[in-house]
Structure formats: structure tokens, C-alpha cells
């Protein structure tokens, strides 16, 4: 099996750097020149790096105008974080210099590869929660399986007279023979790679993390549950929940950066409500969500929302702010509607700890079900992203899943009805 066909985990890489005083405008101009919602690959060529599914650069304004802005690099990559940072420092060094040279603490020009890497490592932070639509499915696999589908469909078009009189099983056999005879499709001679034993053991042990923690802390949790519920209801009743209308110009700016591909990026940042209660509650909920995403929502379905490729939540500024970023299919309006209809309870649990969120009841109720107020909240916290990269911008999650099923259907026995259903995928 080739290196490209090895199973590999995906990691959410996040680099957070403070912008130097007086350099915000120059950096903003540079980011605008690097893309119009999709990266033009002229300064940092994310597509030249190994295993990058999605990447973005976003400038986060400060809460206080007297403070510095923050530049954040986010990548969703196959393999290890350090390998990705090393590749950025070595293969995209000039671009990294051009962008992060506006940030405090960046090494003096000309920066060496070790100095660049040291800067990126020092400012890399772990996502508090990250979501992967299909863990282990690499960029190479997604692209190869799309290429496989195209090749099979072209073959079926050219061999139509021969296949029209065949049974479904015979047609499948002809397709199998075609794939086996094409060296460019050699990867499809075997099923898609699966996690190795070590990864399966690690996942099984991690599955015990939440139950074990709850068991150990159960005496404390039983005692704390009553006071926590009382404090929750006090905060829910008395925390301000203003319905702030978004600036139409800001909404129009962000809309102009969207819908260039079959996918879009979403980035929003908000302030966590003051006080230890909200900070501890949001921290605990994100910890639970970080456990749940790989174990309960790792099969192309985030509680009913199937359009998200990758997502992450990251605390900023000592947990006083929270940034959420995702890569999803379709329009923002459809995306927000999916969340409201299918997972409003989850939105409420996490985002109700943020200033300005629509009022909730008992943590999970109301909140996002006030559709207009929720959309106002989203629009007022969303950030424009000029530099965003997708490795397969013409493929939705539905396309990717279908291509994977086509490859899987080349292997193993099938009944005639199963073969008919498989051919319908093409």
C-alpha cells in the first residue's frame, strides 16, 4: 500500500499571533491581496503542502481598540501538527515571512527555517474541540476516489452498447475488469485503508475518558449539581440578551466572499460572559464535546448536520473569547437553518455562554430557536475571511461519501439487487 493510501488521522492546526502595533492596516491589505474568499495561492501556496484539506488566515480585531489585533492560521491536515508546521516553515518560508512578519516576536529578516518553525510552534494552540467528518480519510483518498468515479463513468459511457444488455452483476464485473486493467487506478485494487491496531486501541481507551472521569468525580458532581442548576437559572434570567441587528455593510462584505466553490468557510468570534461560572461551564461543555465528536459523531453526521467537513472551537485571550471555524457545503443561510432545525440544543449549550446570545432556558431550550435573533447573533460575530483554501472545492460531503461507496462496491461479493443499487451510484 502506498504512503498516500495509508490511514492517517486529521489534526486541527491553529497558530495564534499578536499583530505588531501599527501593522494592522498593512497586514489587512496583504490578506485582501491574497484572496477574494478563496486563496489565490500567490503568497502561501497551501495546495503545495502535503495533506492540507482546508486552511485559512483570519484577522481577529481586539475587544478594546487600544489592544492589538490577532492573526490566526487554521489548517485541517492529515498526520501530525509538527510535520505541517515544519513544511510551512521550509517550503512556504517567504510567504510565512510576508504574513507573520507583521506579528510581534517574529524573527528578524531574513528568517531561518529553525527560527520560523520556533515561532510557529510557540504560538500553536490546541483546539478545545475539533470535529472531522470522516476521521482517517486523507486528501489523497478523497481526490483518488473522485478520479475513480470519473474514470468509471467515462468507461460506462464508452462501453454503453456492450453493457446495455448485461445483468447488473455482469456490468459490475466489466467495471471491475476495467479498473483492474488501468494502472492509474491501481489504488482501487484494495479497499480503502482502515486504522491500524494501535490507533484502534488508542480510540478505545479514549472512549473511556469521559465515563472514567465522571465516575471519579461523581461524588463532587452530585454535590455541585444543585448549586450549578441554581446559578444557571440565575444567569439565564438576569444576563442581558440584546437582539443586536448586524451592520448591513458588514453582512454584504462577508456575502461577497462566499459561494465561490461548492463549499464555504465560516469563522466567528465572541466574548464569553464574565465570571467563573460561565467560563467553567463553557470549558466543561467543550471538553465533553471534544470527547463526543470522534466517538459519537465520526460517521459523516454531526447530530443530523451532514454538510460540515471540519470544525473547531478555540479559546482565545485566557478564555475570555471563543472562536469557532468550520468548512461546510452550500450557502450560509442553509447552514444556519440546518443548525437551528437539527442541533439547536447543542448551539445553546455552548454558545449561550457568549455575550449577546439569545436567552436560553435550562441550558438547552429556547436560544437558537428564536431564528431571527440567532441569525442576528451569527452575523454580528462572523469575521470576513479573504484567504481560504480547499483541496477539493467542487466536492460536497455527499459527493465524497458516494465516491467512497463506489470504491467499496468494487470489492467483495454482491447479490443482483446490491449490484443494481451500486450501479445507480454512477
C-alpha positions as CSV (number, residue, x, y, z in Angstrom):
1,X,0.0,0.0,0.0
2,X,1.4,3.4,-1.0
3,X,2.1,6.2,1.5
4,X,-0.9,8.1,0.0
5,X,-3.1,5.1,0.8
6,X,-2.2,4.8,4.5
7,X,-4.8,5.6,7.0
8,X,-3.9,8.9,8.7
9,X,-5.6,10.9,11.5
10,X,-6.6,14.5,10.9
11,X,-5.5,17.4,13.1
12,X,-6.7,20.9,13.6
13,X,-3.7,23.2,13.5
14,X,-4.2,26.6,15.0
15,X,-1.5,29.3,15.2
16,X,-2.3,32.5,17.1
17,X,-0.1,35.5,16.8
18,X,-0.4,39.1,18.0
19,X,-0.1,41.8,15.4
20,X,2.6,44.4,15.9
21,X,1.3,47.9,16.8
22,X,0.8,50.0,13.7
23,X,0.9,47.0,11.3
24,X,-2.8,46.0,11.2
25,X,-3.6,48.0,8.1
26,X,-0.6,46.7,6.1
27,X,-1.5,43.1,7.1
28,X,-5.1,43.6,6.3
29,X,-4.1,44.9,2.8
30,X,-1.9,41.9,2.3
31,X,-4.6,39.4,3.2
32,X,-7.0,41.2,0.8
33,X,-4.4,40.8,-1.9
34,X,-4.1,37.0,-1.2
35,X,-7.7,36.1,-1.9
36,X,-11.3,37.1,-2.5
37,X,-12.8,34.5,-0.2
38,X,-10.6,31.8,-1.8
39,X,-6.8,31.8,-1.6
40,X,-5.1,32.8,-4.8
41,X,-2.1,30.7,-3.6
42,X,0.3,33.5,-4.6
43,X,1.9,34.2,-1.1
44,X,1.3,31.0,0.8
45,X,0.5,28.0,-1.5
46,X,-1.4,25.7,0.8
47,X,-2.1,23.4,-2.1
48,X,1.7,22.7,-2.5
49,X,1.8,21.3,1.1
50,X,1.1,17.6,2.0
51,X,-2.3,16.6,3.2
52,X,-4.0,20.0,3.7
53,X,-7.8,19.7,3.4
54,X,-8.6,23.2,4.3
55,X,-6.7,26.3,5.5
56,X,-7.4,29.9,6.3
57,X,-5.8,33.1,7.5
58,X,-8.1,35.4,9.5
59,X,-7.5,38.7,11.2
60,X,-9.4,39.0,14.6
61,X,-10.0,42.5,15.9
62,X,-9.4,43.3,19.5
63,X,-12.1,43.8,22.1
64,X,-10.6,47.1,23.1
65,X,-9.4,49.2,20.1
66,X,-6.3,50.1,22.1
67,X,-5.2,46.5,22.1
68,X,-3.5,44.6,19.2
69,X,-5.4,42.6,16.6
70,X,-4.7,38.8,16.3
71,X,-3.7,36.9,13.2
72,X,-4.8,33.2,13.2
73,X,-3.7,30.5,10.8
74,X,-6.0,27.4,10.8
75,X,-5.3,24.2,8.8
76,X,-7.1,20.9,8.8
77,X,-4.3,18.4,7.8
78,X,-3.5,14.7,7.6
79,X,-0.9,13.5,10.0
80,X,0.9,15.4,12.7
81,X,0.8,19.1,13.6
82,X,4.6,19.5,13.8
83,X,5.2,18.0,10.4
84,X,2.7,20.6,8.9
85,X,4.4,23.5,10.7
86,X,7.8,22.3,9.6
87,X,6.6,22.1,6.0
88,X,5.2,25.6,6.2
89,X,8.5,26.9,7.6
90,X,10.6,25.2,5.0
91,X,8.5,25.1,1.8
92,X,6.5,28.3,2.2
93,X,9.1,30.3,4.1
94,X,8.9,33.5,2.1
95,X,5.1,33.6,2.4
96,X,5.3,32.9,6.2
97,X,7.8,35.8,6.4
98,X,5.5,38.1,4.5
99,X,2.4,37.3,6.6
100,X,3.7,36.7,10.1
101,X,6.4,39.3,9.7
102,X,3.7,41.7,10.8
103,X,3.4,40.0,14.1
104,X,5.1,40.5,17.4
105,X,8.1,38.3,18.1
106,X,8.7,37.2,14.6
107,X,12.4,36.7,13.8
108,X,14.3,39.4,12.1
109,X,14.6,39.1,8.3
110,X,15.9,37.0,6.7
111,X,14.4,34.4,9.0
112,X,15.9,31.0,9.1
113,X,13.8,27.8,8.8
114,X,14.5,26.9,12.5
115,X,13.6,30.4,13.6
116,X,10.3,30.3,11.6
117,X,9.5,26.9,13.0
118,X,10.2,28.0,16.5
119,X,7.8,31.0,16.1
120,X,5.0,28.8,14.7
121,X,5.5,26.1,17.4
122,X,5.5,28.7,20.2
123,X,2.1,30.1,19.0
124,X,0.4,26.8,18.1
125,X,-2.6,26.2,20.4
126,X,-4.7,23.1,20.7
127,X,-8.3,23.3,19.6
128,X,-10.6,22.9,22.6
129,X,-13.0,20.9,20.4
130,X,-12.5,19.7,16.9
131,X,-14.8,17.8,14.5
132,X,-13.8,15.7,11.5
133,X,-16.5,14.4,9.1
134,X,-14.7,11.2,8.4
135,X,-11.6,10.6,10.5
136,X,-8.8,8.9,8.6
137,X,-10.0,9.9,5.1
138,X,-7.0,11.7,3.6
139,X,-6.8,14.3,0.9
140,X,-5.2,11.7,-1.4
141,X,-8.1,9.3,-0.8
142,X,-10.7,12.0,-1.5
143,X,-9.1,13.0,-4.7
144,X,-8.3,9.5,-5.8
145,X,-11.9,8.3,-5.3
146,X,-13.2,11.3,-7.2
147,X,-10.9,10.4,-10.0
148,X,-12.0,6.8,-9.9
149,X,-15.6,7.8,-10.2
150,X,-14.9,10.0,-13.2
151,X,-12.9,7.2,-14.9
152,X,-15.7,4.6,-14.4
153,X,-18.3,6.9,-15.7
154,X,-16.2,7.7,-18.8
155,X,-15.8,3.9,-19.3
156,X,-19.5,3.3,-18.9
157,X,-20.3,6.0,-21.5
158,X,-17.8,4.5,-24.0
159,X,-18.9,0.9,-23.4
160,X,-22.6,1.6,-23.3
161,X,-23.6,-0.7,-26.3
162,X,-21.7,-3.6,-24.6
163,X,-23.2,-3.1,-21.2
164,X,-26.8,-2.3,-22.0
165,X,-27.7,-6.0,-22.5
166,X,-25.8,-7.2,-19.4
167,X,-27.2,-8.0,-16.0
168,X,-26.2,-5.8,-13.1
169,X,-23.7,-8.4,-11.9
170,X,-22.1,-8.8,-15.3
171,X,-21.9,-5.0,-15.7
172,X,-20.2,-4.8,-12.3
173,X,-17.7,-7.5,-13.4
174,X,-16.9,-5.4,-16.6
175,X,-16.3,-2.3,-14.4
176,X,-14.0,-4.4,-12.1
177,X,-12.0,-5.6,-15.1
178,X,-11.7,-2.1,-16.4
179,X,-10.4,-0.7,-13.1
180,X,-8.0,-3.6,-12.6
181,X,-6.6,-3.0,-16.1
182,X,-5.9,0.7,-15.6
183,X,-2.5,1.3,-13.8
184,X,-3.7,4.9,-12.9
185,X,-6.4,3.3,-10.8
186,X,-4.1,0.8,-9.0
187,X,-5.1,2.3,-5.6
188,X,-8.6,0.9,-6.1
189,X,-7.3,-2.7,-6.2
190,X,-7.8,-2.8,-2.5
191,X,-10.5,-1.4,-0.2
192,X,-9.9,2.0,1.5
193,X,-7.4,1.8,4.3
194,X,-8.5,1.3,7.9
195,X,-6.9,2.4,11.1
196,X,-4.1,0.1,12.4
197,X,-4.3,-1.7,15.7
198,X,-2.5,0.9,17.6
199,X,-5.0,3.6,16.5
200,X,-8.0,1.4,17.3
201,X,-6.6,0.7,20.8
202,X,-6.0,4.4,21.4
203,X,-9.5,5.2,20.3
204,X,-11.0,2.5,22.5
205,X,-9.0,3.8,25.5
206,X,-10.1,7.4,24.8
207,X,-13.7,6.2,24.7
208,X,-13.3,5.5,28.4
209,X,-12.1,9.0,29.2
210,X,-15.5,10.6,29.8
211,X,-17.1,7.7,31.8
212,X,-13.9,7.3,33.9
213,X,-13.8,11.0,34.7
214,X,-17.5,11.1,35.6
215,X,-17.0,8.1,37.8
216,X,-14.0,9.5,39.7
217,X,-15.7,12.9,40.1
218,X,-19.2,11.6,40.7
219,X,-19.2,12.5,44.5
220,X,-18.2,16.0,43.7
221,X,-20.6,16.3,40.8
222,X,-23.6,15.1,42.9
223,X,-22.9,17.8,45.5
224,X,-22.2,20.5,42.8
225,X,-25.2,19.7,40.6
226,X,-27.8,21.6,42.8
227,X,-25.8,24.8,43.2
228,X,-24.9,24.7,39.5
229,X,-28.5,24.5,38.4
230,X,-29.4,27.4,40.7
231,X,-26.6,29.5,39.3
232,X,-27.5,28.5,35.7
233,X,-31.1,29.7,36.2
234,X,-30.0,32.9,37.9
235,X,-27.6,33.7,35.0
236,X,-30.2,32.8,32.3
237,X,-32.8,35.0,33.9
238,X,-30.6,38.0,34.5
239,X,-27.8,38.0,31.8
240,X,-28.5,40.6,29.2
241,X,-29.7,39.1,25.8
242,X,-29.9,42.1,23.5
243,X,-31.1,41.4,19.9
244,X,-28.4,43.5,18.1
245,X,-29.0,44.0,14.4
246,X,-26.0,43.4,12.2
247,X,-24.4,46.1,10.1
248,X,-25.7,45.6,6.5
249,X,-22.3,46.7,5.1
250,X,-20.5,44.1,7.1
251,X,-23.0,41.4,6.1
252,X,-22.6,42.4,2.4
253,X,-18.8,42.3,2.7
254,X,-18.9,38.7,4.0
255,X,-21.5,37.6,1.5
256,X,-19.2,38.8,-1.3
257,X,-16.5,36.4,-0.1
258,X,-18.8,33.4,-0.1
259,X,-20.2,30.9,-2.7
260,X,-17.1,30.7,-4.9
261,X,-17.0,26.9,-4.5
262,X,-19.3,24.1,-3.6
263,X,-18.1,24.7,0.0
264,X,-17.8,27.7,2.2
265,X,-15.8,28.7,5.3
266,X,-17.3,30.1,8.4
267,X,-15.4,32.0,11.1
268,X,-17.0,33.8,14.2
269,X,-15.6,35.1,17.4
270,X,-17.4,36.1,20.6
271,X,-16.7,37.1,24.1
272,X,-17.5,34.7,27.0
273,X,-19.8,36.2,29.6
274,X,-17.9,37.5,32.6
275,X,-17.4,35.4,35.7
276,X,-16.1,32.0,36.7
277,X,-19.5,30.3,36.2
278,X,-19.7,30.9,32.5
279,X,-16.0,30.2,31.9
280,X,-16.1,26.9,33.8
281,X,-19.4,25.9,32.2
282,X,-18.1,26.6,28.7
283,X,-14.8,24.8,29.4
284,X,-16.6,21.7,30.7
285,X,-19.0,21.6,27.8
286,X,-16.3,21.9,25.2
287,X,-14.3,19.2,26.9
288,X,-17.4,16.9,26.7
289,X,-17.9,17.9,23.1
290,X,-14.2,17.1,22.3
291,X,-14.8,13.6,23.6
292,X,-18.1,13.2,21.8
293,X,-17.1,14.3,18.3
294,X,-14.7,11.4,17.5
295,X,-16.8,8.8,19.3
296,X,-20.4,9.8,18.6
297,X,-20.2,12.0,15.5
298,X,-17.4,10.4,13.5
299,X,-19.5,9.0,10.7
300,X,-20.2,12.0,8.4
301,X,-23.0,13.2,10.6
302,X,-22.8,15.9,13.4
303,X,-26.1,15.3,15.2
304,X,-28.0,15.4,11.9
305,X,-25.9,18.0,10.2
306,X,-24.1,16.2,7.3
307,X,-22.7,19.2,5.4
308,X,-19.7,20.0,7.7
309,X,-16.3,18.8,6.7
310,X,-14.3,20.1,9.6
311,X,-15.0,22.4,12.6
312,X,-13.2,23.6,15.7
313,X,-13.7,25.7,18.8
314,X,-10.7,27.5,20.3
315,X,-10.5,29.7,23.4
316,X,-8.6,33.0,23.0
317,X,-7.2,35.6,25.4
318,X,-7.2,33.4,28.5
319,X,-10.7,32.0,27.8
320,X,-12.3,35.4,27.6
321,X,-13.2,34.9,23.9
322,X,-14.1,31.8,21.8
323,X,-13.5,31.4,18.1
324,X,-15.5,28.9,16.0
325,X,-14.4,28.0,12.5
326,X,-15.9,25.4,10.1
327,X,-15.8,24.3,6.4
328,X,-19.3,23.3,5.1
329,X,-21.3,22.7,2.0
330,X,-23.8,25.1,0.5
331,X,-24.9,28.5,1.5
332,X,-24.7,30.2,4.9
333,X,-28.5,30.5,5.0
334,X,-28.9,26.8,4.6
335,X,-26.1,26.1,7.1
336,X,-27.7,28.2,9.8
337,X,-31.0,26.6,9.0
338,X,-29.6,23.1,9.5
339,X,-28.2,24.0,12.8
340,X,-31.4,25.6,14.0
341,X,-33.5,22.7,12.9
342,X,-31.3,19.8,13.9
343,X,-28.9,20.8,16.6
344,X,-30.2,24.0,18.3
345,X,-29.8,22.3,21.7
346,X,-26.0,21.9,21.0
347,X,-25.7,25.5,19.9
348,X,-27.5,26.7,23.1
349,X,-25.3,24.6,25.3
350,X,-22.0,26.1,24.0
351,X,-22.8,29.5,22.6
352,X,-25.2,30.6,25.3
353,X,-22.1,31.3,27.4
354,X,-21.3,34.1,25.0
355,X,-22.3,37.7,25.4
356,X,-25.3,38.6,23.3
357,X,-26.7,35.1,22.6
358,X,-30.5,34.8,22.6
359,X,-31.9,33.9,26.0
360,X,-31.9,30.2,26.9
361,X,-33.8,28.2,29.4
362,X,-32.3,25.2,31.2
363,X,-29.2,25.5,29.0
364,X,-30.7,23.6,26.0
365,X,-34.1,25.3,25.4
366,X,-35.1,28.4,23.5
367,X,-32.0,30.4,22.4
368,X,-31.3,29.4,18.8
369,X,-35.0,28.5,18.3
370,X,-35.5,32.3,18.1
371,X,-34.4,32.1,14.5
372,X,-34.2,35.8,13.7
373,X,-32.3,36.7,16.9
374,X,-29.9,33.7,16.4
375,X,-29.1,34.8,12.8
376,X,-28.5,38.4,14.0
377,X,-26.1,37.0,16.6
378,X,-24.3,35.0,13.9
379,X,-24.0,37.9,11.5
380,X,-22.7,40.3,14.2
381,X,-19.9,37.9,15.2
382,X,-18.9,36.5,11.9
383,X,-15.5,37.6,10.5
384,X,-14.5,38.1,6.9
385,X,-12.0,35.6,5.5
386,X,-10.2,36.6,2.3
387,X,-7.7,33.7,2.4
388,X,-9.3,30.3,2.5
389,X,-8.1,27.1,0.8
390,X,-10.0,23.9,-0.1
391,X,-8.2,20.9,-1.5
392,X,-11.4,19.7,-3.3
393,X,-13.7,22.6,-3.6
394,X,-16.0,21.0,-6.1
395,X,-16.9,18.1,-3.8
396,X,-19.6,18.1,-1.2
397,X,-19.7,15.6,1.7
398,X,-22.4,13.8,-0.2
399,X,-20.1,13.5,-3.3
400,X,-17.2,12.3,-1.2
401,X,-19.4,9.6,0.6
402,X,-20.8,8.5,-2.8
403,X,-17.3,8.1,-4.3
404,X,-16.2,6.1,-1.3
405,X,-19.2,3.8,-1.7
406,X,-18.3,3.3,-5.4
407,X,-14.8,2.2,-4.5
408,X,-16.1,-0.1,-1.7
409,X,-18.5,-1.7,-4.2
410,X,-15.6,-3.0,-6.3
411,X,-14.7,-5.4,-3.6
412,X,-16.5,-8.4,-2.0
413,X,-19.5,-10.5,-3.1
414,X,-22.8,-8.9,-4.2
415,X,-26.3,-10.0,-4.9
416,X,-28.0,-8.8,-8.1
417,X,-30.1,-6.2,-6.2
418,X,-27.0,-4.9,-4.4
419,X,-25.2,-4.6,-7.8
420,X,-28.1,-2.7,-9.2
421,X,-28.0,-0.2,-6.3
422,X,-24.3,0.1,-6.7
423,X,-24.6,0.9,-10.4
424,X,-27.2,3.6,-9.6
425,X,-24.4,5.5,-7.8
426,X,-22.7,6.0,-11.2
